[in-house]
Every structure is written in C-alpha cells, then in structure tokens.
Amino acid sequence: MMKDTNIENINRLIIVSALIILAGAMLSGPVSTGLLMIFKPQPKWHDAATFIQNYHWMQTIPFLLGFILMLGSCMLVVTSARSAREETHRIMCNLALIAVTVYSALISLNYIIQTAYVPMLVKTDQEFVGYLTMANPSSLCWGIEMFGYLFQGAAFWLLYPVFENGRHYKAVKNFLLINLLLSIGGAVAACIDIAWVLKPFGYVMFIVWNLVLVILMILVIVNRRNCGRLPDTSAR
C-alpha cells in the first residue's frame, strides 16, 4: 500500500512544480519583457539591419528564463502522472508525457536558436537573422513557439483525472480546458497569419494566457493541499 509519506511527497512535488511554472511564466513573460521594453527595447520590426543595430545580449534573457517554465511543466506532468489511479487515467498520463516531451523539444529548439544562434548571426552581420529572431513577427520561430505551447496545453489537459480527489476539481478541469483552447487557438492563428502574435490582438491574448496560467497553477496548488489519500497502486 502506498505510504502516507509517499502521497505527501508526490503532492508536495506537484505544488513545487506549479510554483516553478508560475515563476517561469512571470519572469520570462511580463517581468523580463517589460524590463527590456524600458531599458533595451527593439524598435518595431523593419528589417534585419535595424534589428542588428539595436541588438543587445540582454534581449536573450526572456528565453533563458523560459527554461524555468519548461522545467516546471515537465515536473508537473511527471509527478502528476505518478498519481494516476485507473488504467484509463494512466493511459492519459502517458499521452501527457509524450505531449510534454514534444513541447520540450520544440521550445528547447526555439530558445537555443534565440539564445545561441541569433547572437552569432548578429555578430557576423547576417541578414538571415530576420528569419529566426522572434523580434520579427513573421519569423519561423513564432510557428515553433505556438505549436510548442499547443503540446504543452494538451499535456496539461490530459492530467485532469489526477486532480479529481482534491479541492475545486471542477475549476481545475475547466481552466485546464481553457488553457488547451487558448493553445489550440494560438497554433491555428499561426497557420492563418503567423504575424498575429505581435499585433494588438496577440498582445491581448498574451495577457489572457498568462492570467489563465496563473489562475490554473494556483488552483492546482490549492487542489493538492490536504486533498486526501491516494488509492493503493502498489499491486498494479
């Protein structure tokens, strides 16, 4: 039979994962982006030459901090999957593990490009940088970003059965669904007009997504506190 201490450790890790996601989302999103807009802004995209002229290494900080969000996302999926109770739940959690792996691969690729390859292109004054920097709303990397977070949204949503034995389960489930729909919407919008992310509607959606993620993680934390005993899975 699963010991109470093991149950507590799993729930504690889920809570820690949610806190890391909150920190990663805020630091890589509103905080670092806002500070860069004040101290080292890039002008509205015109061409590669203008981007190179206004480039500063500090502009890689949001992407470096994005790895914190990725770490928290992976931790949340892995630890939550440990709480799966029934066979169908374990299948969904296995699918979540696959989805978060795809998310991590896509977003890692994107952030490596932004933090390592884009600076190299800037130093060598190559106009090819325009195809990759996310300062360009038509960059290939915006497509990678949107589809990466589509898989993150799917991974999170697949975890919803894990939270049914805790507080505010319906709210957790609803916000997991809202987060998924926003992620799907972002990917679909990228297929229609990849530049939408740096238009007014894109900025609004960025704020909405961050707000939804914050509420979702707070609900996950509340859900896992004093959520009761997990079923015996030692014989499965």
Stockholm file with secondary structure:
# STOCKHOLM 1.0

chainA/1-236         MMKDTNIENINRLIIVSALIILAGAMLSGPVSTGLLMIFKPQPKWHDAATFIQNYHWMQTIPFLLGFILMLGSCMLVVTSARSAREETHRIMCNLALIAVTVYSALISLNYIIQTAYVPMLVKTDQEFVGYLTMANPSSLCWGIEMFGYLFQGAAFWLLYPVFENGRHYKAVKNFLLINLLLSIGGAVAACIDIAWVLKPFGYVMFIVWNLVLVILMILVIVNRRNCGRLPDTSAR
#=GR chainA/1-236 SS CCCHHHHHHHHHHHHHHHHHHHHHHHIIIIIHHHHHHHHSCCCSCCCHHHHHHTCCGGGGHHHHHHHHHHHHHHHHHHHHHTTCCSHHHHHHHHHHHHHHHHHHHHHHHHHHIIIIIHHHHHHTTCGGGGGTCTTSTTCHHHHHHHHHHHHHHHHHHTTGGGGTTSTTHHHHHHHHHHHHHHHHHHHHHHHHCGGGGGSHHHHHHHHHHHHHHHHHHHHHHHHHTTCCCCCCCTTC
#=GC SS_cons         CCCHHHHHHHHHHHHHHHHHHHHHHHIIIIIHHHHHHHHSCCCSCCCHHHHHHTCCGGGGHHHHHHHHHHHHHHHHHHHHHTTCCSHHHHHHHHHHHHHHHHHHHHHHHHHHIIIIIHHHHHHTTCGGGGGTCTTSTTCHHHHHHHHHHHHHHHHHHTTGGGGTTSTTHHHHHHHHHHHHHHHHHHHHHHHHCGGGGGSHHHHHHHHHHHHHHHHHHHHHHHHHTTCCCCCCCTTC
//
